[in-house]
Amino acid sequence: MADVNRGNRPLSPHLSIYRPQLTSMSSILTRITGNAMLVAALLIVWWFLSAATSPAYFEIVNGLLTCWFGDLVMFFSVLGLWYHTLAGIRHLIWDNGYALDIPTAEKLGWAVIFGSILLTLITVVIV
């Protein structure tokens, strides 16, 4: 009986009428950075395993991870780590019932974005 009007109903929310918001996009980016950190962790484990295997194998892996592409991957890994950390702190604030109104939530979203960029640059310069 519920299937009678199934073809007449629009999808909700439909992409043609839904406007992505900063909070929804940052939530998606938090999930993406979490998965990207897993890949970066596997690369670091591979580097450690190569060090334990042999000097020749370590040179191959170390050369790959310290070339320009490896540096780029590690830079974005640090950016993802800081973003994921700050987004997690933002969610802890929300879990306690604070900053749930839209203007404050958007300010927190921008703070997470700019804070992660700033902390990444500080990390890269110091290390």
N, CA, C and O of each residue as an XYZ file, in Angstrom:
508
protein
N       0.806     -1.183      0.000
C       0.000      0.000      0.000
C       0.861      1.264      0.000
O       0.473      2.272     -0.590
N       2.015      1.222      0.648
C       2.884      2.393      0.699
C       3.568      2.650     -0.639
O       4.049      3.758     -0.879
N       3.621      1.643     -1.516
C       4.297      1.796     -2.798
C       3.433      2.460     -3.867
O       3.905      2.650     -4.988
N       2.205      2.814     -3.567
C       1.296      3.364     -4.562
C       1.810      4.697     -5.117
O       1.772      4.902     -6.330
N       2.281      5.597     -4.272
C       2.718      6.929     -4.699
C       4.242      7.050     -4.760
O       4.768      8.163     -4.766
N       4.930      5.970     -4.802
C       6.383      5.999     -4.763
C       6.980      6.791     -5.936
O       7.961      7.508     -5.735
N       6.434      6.689     -7.135
C       6.979      7.380     -8.290
C       6.698      8.867     -8.304
O       7.340      9.597     -9.059
N       5.762      9.347     -7.497
C       5.382     10.755     -7.508
C       6.132     11.592     -6.470
O       6.033     12.819     -6.474
N       6.867     10.946     -5.598
C       7.535     11.683     -4.524
C       8.961     12.041     -4.927
O       9.652     11.221     -5.533
N       9.419     13.264     -4.598
C      10.808     13.642     -4.898
C      11.767     13.016     -3.892
O      11.376     12.657     -2.781
N      13.005     12.893     -4.292
C      14.038     12.451     -3.368
C      14.312     13.581     -2.386
O      14.213     14.756     -2.742
N      14.647     13.239     -1.183
C      14.880     14.272     -0.190
C      16.154     13.967      0.570
O      16.288     12.834      1.033
N      17.093     14.866      0.739
C      17.178     16.134      0.003
C      17.731     15.891     -1.402
O      18.690     15.139     -1.577
N      17.144     16.508     -2.361
C      17.589     16.345     -3.728
C      18.732     17.316     -4.012
O      18.722     18.452     -3.538
N      19.706     16.869     -4.781
C      20.885     17.685     -5.035
C      20.571     18.987     -5.764
O      21.326     19.953     -5.658
N      19.477     19.021     -6.496
C      19.158     20.244     -7.229
C      18.580     21.331     -6.325
O      18.586     22.503     -6.700
N      18.082     20.968     -5.143
C      17.522     21.972     -4.246
C      18.300     22.099     -2.946
O      18.047     23.020     -2.169
N      19.230     21.206     -2.694
C      19.983     21.223     -1.445
C      21.261     22.031     -1.625
O      22.036     21.772     -2.546
N      21.482     23.005     -0.752
C      22.699     23.796     -0.786
C      23.642     23.290      0.307
O      23.316     23.362      1.492
N      24.803     22.783     -0.088
C      25.746     22.301      0.929
C      26.163     23.436      1.868
O      26.408     24.561      1.433
N      26.239     23.125      3.137
C      26.613     24.107      4.140
C      28.014     23.798      4.637
O      28.523     22.695      4.440
N      28.626     24.766      5.274
C      29.986     24.581      5.784
C      30.047     23.424      6.774
O      31.004     22.651      6.765
N      29.050     23.301      7.613
C      29.071     22.223      8.609
C      28.957     20.850      7.956
O      29.617     19.905      8.389
N      28.135     20.726      6.926
C      28.003     19.423      6.273
C      29.257     19.088      5.468
O      29.700     17.940      5.467
N      29.829     20.071      4.790
C      31.041     19.816      4.012
C      32.224     19.510      4.927
O      33.056     18.663      4.601
N      32.305     20.193      6.070
C      33.411     19.907      6.985
C      33.245     18.540      7.641
O      34.235     17.889      7.975
N      32.015     18.107      7.826
C      31.781     16.768      8.355
C      32.239     15.699      7.358
O      32.839     14.694      7.739
N      31.947     15.932      6.084
C      32.408     15.006      5.047
C      33.929     15.006      4.977
O      34.550     13.951      4.844
N      34.532     16.200      5.067
C      35.990     16.297      5.017
C      36.645     15.628      6.222
O      37.750     15.097      6.109
N      35.980     15.648      7.361
C      36.500     14.959      8.538
C      36.574     13.452      8.287
O      37.546     12.806      8.678
N      35.570     12.901      7.648
C      35.596     11.471      7.316
C      36.680     11.160      6.287
O      37.354     10.134      6.380
N      36.846     12.044      5.309
C      37.880     11.837      4.294
C      39.263     11.896      4.922
O      40.114     11.058      4.624
N      39.500     12.883      5.795
C      40.822     12.986      6.426
C      41.089     11.809      7.353
O      42.238     11.391      7.501
N      40.062     11.275      7.972
C      40.262     10.085      8.800
C      40.745      8.906      7.980
O      41.644      8.181      8.407
N      40.163      8.705      6.814
C      40.608      7.623      5.939
C      41.987      7.908      5.345
O      42.791      6.991      5.179
N      42.263      9.161      5.028
C      43.574      9.512      4.489
C      44.675      9.302      5.528
O      45.793      8.921      5.183
N      44.359      9.550      6.795
C      45.355      9.309      7.847
C      45.672      7.822      7.984
O      46.790      7.453      8.341
N      44.698      6.981      7.703
C      44.951      5.544      7.714
C      45.974      5.175      6.645
O      46.883      4.385      6.899
N      45.830      5.743      5.456
C      46.791      5.486      4.373
C      48.184      6.003      4.765
O      49.185      5.326      4.533
N      48.243      7.189      5.354
C      49.528      7.745      5.785
C      50.157      6.876      6.873
O      51.372      6.683      6.882
N      49.352      6.358      7.776
C      49.874      5.477      8.823
C      50.437      4.192      8.213
O      51.464      3.689      8.667
N      49.778      3.668      7.201
C      50.295      2.473      6.529
C      51.625      2.757      5.835
O      52.514      1.905      5.827
N      51.768      3.948      5.252
C      53.047      4.318      4.643
C      54.159      4.405      5.686
O      55.287      3.987      5.426
N      53.850      4.941      6.852
C      54.849      5.033      7.919
C      55.214      3.647      8.437
O      56.385      3.374      8.699
N      54.230      2.777      8.585
C      54.512      1.395      9.001
C      55.373      0.699      7.953
O      56.285     -0.048      8.305
N      55.099      0.933      6.674
C      55.910      0.364      5.595
C      57.349      0.856      5.707
O      58.290      0.092      5.494
N      57.518      2.137      6.044
C      58.856      2.707      6.209
C      59.595      2.024      7.365
O      60.770      1.683      7.235
N      58.898      1.823      8.507
C      59.508      1.130      9.648
C      59.856     -0.319      9.316
O      60.926     -0.807      9.680
N      58.946     -1.001      8.624
C      59.219     -2.392      8.248
C      60.406     -2.490      7.295
O      61.195     -3.430      7.383
N      60.536     -1.534      6.394
C      61.678     -1.549      5.485
C      62.985     -1.325      6.248
O      64.023     -1.882      5.891
N      62.924     -0.515      7.288
C      64.118     -0.296      8.106
C      64.515     -1.565      8.845
O      65.697     -1.810      9.083
N      63.528     -2.367      9.204
C      63.813     -3.615      9.911
C      64.195     -4.744      8.964
O      64.718     -5.766      9.406
N      63.943     -4.577      7.672
C      64.199     -5.648      6.712
C      65.650     -5.669      6.254
O      66.381     -6.619      6.536
N      66.064     -4.627      5.552
C      67.445     -4.566      5.072
C      67.782     -3.136      4.690
O      66.888     -2.347      4.384
N      69.071     -2.792      4.704
C      69.460     -1.431      4.309
C      69.103     -1.107      2.855
O      68.751      0.032      2.548
N      69.190     -2.077      1.974
C      68.876     -1.821      0.565
C      67.382     -1.532      0.385
O      67.008     -0.607     -0.336
N      66.540     -2.320      1.036
C      65.102     -2.100      0.933
C      64.710     -0.781      1.586
O      63.823     -0.079      1.100
N      65.382     -0.442      2.701
C      65.107      0.830      3.367
C      65.459      2.005      2.459
O      64.734      2.999      2.436
N      66.535      1.910      1.729
C      66.920      2.988      0.815
C      65.868      3.207     -0.266
O      65.593      4.345     -0.647
N      65.285      2.130     -0.756
C      64.233      2.247     -1.781
C      63.005      2.955     -1.202
O      62.506      3.918     -1.784
N      62.528      2.474     -0.062
C      61.321      3.045      0.544
C      61.589      4.465      1.028
O      60.754      5.352      0.849
N      62.741      4.680      1.636
C      63.080      6.014      2.125
C      63.201      7.000      0.962
O      62.787      8.153      1.076
N      63.763      6.548     -0.142
C      63.863      7.403     -1.315
C      62.495      7.772     -1.856
O      62.283      8.897     -2.308
N      61.566      6.824     -1.812
C      60.215      7.089     -2.293
C      59.476      8.069     -1.378
O      58.782      8.968     -1.852
N      59.629      7.887     -0.077
C      58.899      8.742      0.863
C      59.547     10.101      1.077
O      58.913     10.999      1.633
N      60.783     10.274      0.655
C      61.436     11.571      0.820
C      61.621     12.319     -0.492
O      62.232     13.388     -0.502
N      61.112     11.788     -1.597
C      61.140     12.539     -2.858
C      60.040     13.602     -2.800
O      59.322     13.699     -1.805
N      59.910     14.386     -3.847
C      58.923     15.485     -3.831
C      57.504     14.964     -3.659
O      56.693     15.595     -2.982
N      57.195     13.819     -4.266
C      55.843     13.271     -4.137
C      55.591     12.773     -2.714
O      54.512     12.987     -2.162
N      56.586     12.109     -2.122
C      56.453     11.652     -0.741
C      56.328     12.818      0.228
O      55.556     12.760      1.185
N      57.099     13.886     -0.028
C      56.973     15.085      0.811
C      55.586     15.702      0.693
O      55.024     16.170      1.683
N      55.038     15.705     -0.508
C      53.698     16.244     -0.726
C      52.646     15.404      0.003
O      51.732     15.943      0.628
N      52.786     14.087     -0.085
C      51.855     13.193      0.612
C      51.945     13.400      2.122
O      50.919     13.453      2.802
N      53.150     13.516      2.646
C      53.312     13.710      4.083
C      52.823     15.088      4.525
O      52.287     15.228      5.624
N      53.004     16.117      3.673
C      52.486     17.449      3.999
C      50.968     17.403      4.134
O      50.413     17.917      5.106
N      50.300     16.794      3.169
C      48.842     16.711      3.241
C      48.384     15.775      4.356
O      47.269     15.912      4.858
N      49.234     14.825      4.748
C      48.908     13.971      5.883
C      48.912     14.770      7.177
O      48.050     14.587      8.036
N      49.894     15.658      7.305
C      49.946     16.525      8.489
C      48.747     17.472      8.495
O      48.141     17.704      9.541
N      48.408     18.016      7.331
C      47.224     18.877      7.224
C      45.966     18.104      7.618
O      45.123     18.623      8.350
N      45.837     16.888      7.144
C      44.685     16.058      7.497
C      44.644     15.721      8.973
O      43.574     15.671      9.579
N      45.821     15.488      9.552
C      45.887     15.184     10.984
C      45.422     16.369     11.818
O      44.631     16.207     12.748
N      45.912     17.561     11.486
C      45.484     18.746     12.229
C      43.999     19.034     12.005
O      43.282     19.378     12.945
N      43.545     18.896     10.774
C      42.127     19.148     10.484
C      41.251     18.174     11.274
O      40.272     18.576     11.903
N      41.609     16.906     11.234
C      40.820     15.880     11.920
C      40.821     16.114     13.433
O      39.805     15.915     14.099
N      41.961     16.536     13.966
C      42.057     16.805     15.400
C      41.165     17.983     15.800
O      40.398     17.892     16.758
N      41.273     19.082     15.062
C      40.462     20.261     15.385
C      38.971     20.002     15.164
O      38.138     20.491     15.926
N      38.636     19.244     14.136
C      37.228     18.895     13.915
C      36.711     18.000     15.040
O      35.550     18.101     15.437
N      37.567     17.137     15.546
C      37.177     16.306     16.691
C      36.922     17.140     17.935
O      35.987     16.868     18.688
N      37.752     18.161     18.154
C      37.530     19.064     19.285
C      36.216     19.820     19.107
O      35.466     20.019     20.062
N      35.951     20.239     17.867
C      34.683     20.920     17.582
C      33.500     20.010     17.888
O      32.498     20.465     18.439
N      33.604     18.742     17.541
C      32.514     17.802     17.834
C      32.375     17.560     19.332
O      31.261     17.362     19.816
N      33.473     17.572     20.073
C      33.371     17.456     21.529
C      32.644     18.653     22.127
O      31.870     18.512     23.074
N      32.900     19.838     21.565
C      32.176     21.034     22.013
C      30.685     20.870     21.728
O      29.850     21.165     22.583
N      30.354     20.399     20.522
C      28.953     20.194     20.167
C      28.311     19.111     21.025
O      27.142     19.224     21.392
N      29.068     18.057     21.349
C      28.519     16.972     22.172
C      28.138     17.454     23.572
O      27.272     16.869     24.223
N      28.788     18.518     24.027
C      28.457     19.080     25.334
C      27.345     20.117     25.254
O      26.990     20.727     26.263
N      26.792     20.322     24.062
C      25.649     21.206     23.908
C      25.991     22.667     23.700
O      25.121     23.530     23.814
N      27.244     22.955     23.397
C      27.655     24.338     23.175
C      27.826     24.622     21.685
O      28.076     23.710     20.897
N      27.690     25.893     21.307
C      27.976     26.380     19.948
C      27.145     25.671     18.885
O      27.639     25.403     17.790
N      25.907     25.370     19.192
C      25.044     24.672     18.240
C      24.256     25.613     17.339
O      23.663     25.172     16.354
N      24.242     26.909     17.664
C      23.525     27.839     16.791
C      24.324     28.024     15.500
O      25.545     27.867     15.495
N      23.644     28.354     14.424
C      24.256     28.369     13.089
C      25.427     29.343     12.963
O      26.461     28.953     12.422
N      25.320     30.590     13.435
C      26.474     31.494     13.274
C      27.722     31.007     14.015
O      28.830     31.102     13.487
N      27.554     30.493     15.219
C      28.706     29.995     15.976
C      29.253     28.721     15.361
O      30.467     28.520     15.339
N      28.379     27.857     14.860
C      28.832     26.624     14.211
C      29.647     26.943     12.960
O      30.641     26.273     12.680
N      29.234     27.954     12.211
C      30.004     28.338     11.023
C      31.337     28.959     11.406
O      32.341     28.734     10.730
N      31.362     29.738     12.480
C      32.635     30.299     12.956
C      33.587     29.183     13.372
O      34.784     29.241     13.092
N      33.050     28.172     14.036
C      33.890     27.026     14.418
C      34.401     26.285     13.188
O      35.537     25.811     13.174
N      33.569     26.183     12.162
C      33.995     25.535     10.923
C      35.152     26.263     10.278
O      36.130     25.643      9.861
N      35.043     27.588     10.195
C      36.151     28.373      9.631
C      37.377     28.310     10.531
O      38.504     28.295     10.036
N      37.175     28.272     11.853
C      38.304     28.156     12.777
C      39.043     26.834     12.569
O      40.271     26.786     12.645
N      38.303     25.776     12.312
C      38.925     24.473     12.049
C      39.750     24.533     10.768
O      40.872     24.028     10.730
N      39.206     25.142      9.724
C      39.917     25.220      8.443
C      41.186     26.048      8.576
O      42.274     25.582      8.238
N      41.049     27.281      9.071
C      42.222     28.151      9.174
C      43.197     27.669     10.240
O      44.411     27.800     10.082
N      42.664     27.111     11.327
C      43.537     26.573     12.371
C      44.367     25.402     11.879
O      45.545     25.289     12.218
N      43.770     24.534     11.087
C      44.529     23.388     10.574
C      45.609     23.840      9.591
O      46.705     23.279      9.575
N      45.307     24.853      8.772
C      46.330     25.380      7.854
C      47.460     26.017      8.639
O      48.631     25.775      8.346
N      47.125     26.834      9.639
C      48.144     27.498     10.449
C      49.004     26.491     11.207
O      50.230     26.605     11.211
N      48.375     25.510     11.847
C      49.138     24.506     12.599
C      49.986     23.641     11.688
O      51.065     23.201     12.085
N      49.516     23.387     10.470
C      50.321     22.626      9.515
C      51.568     23.412      9.114
O      52.667     22.860      9.062
N      51.395     24.685      8.834
C      52.557     25.506      8.464
C      53.541     25.627      9.616
O      54.753     25.588      9.400
N      53.038     25.773     10.836
C      53.925     25.815     12.006
C      54.669     24.498     12.153
O      55.869     24.488     12.425
N      53.965     23.388     11.976
C      54.593     22.063     12.092
C      55.673     21.873     11.034
O      56.751     21.359     11.332
N      55.392     22.279      9.814
C      56.348     22.099      8.715
C      57.576     22.977      8.937
O      58.697     22.540      8.676
N      57.390     24.184      9.404
C      58.513     25.098      9.613
C      59.373     24.640     10.777
O      60.600     24.689     10.693
N      58.753     24.198     11.859
C      59.507     23.783     13.057
C      60.225     22.464     12.812
O      61.387     22.311     13.191
N      59.557     21.523     12.192
C      60.165     20.208     11.974
C      60.904     20.257     10.679
O      61.505     19.262     10.273
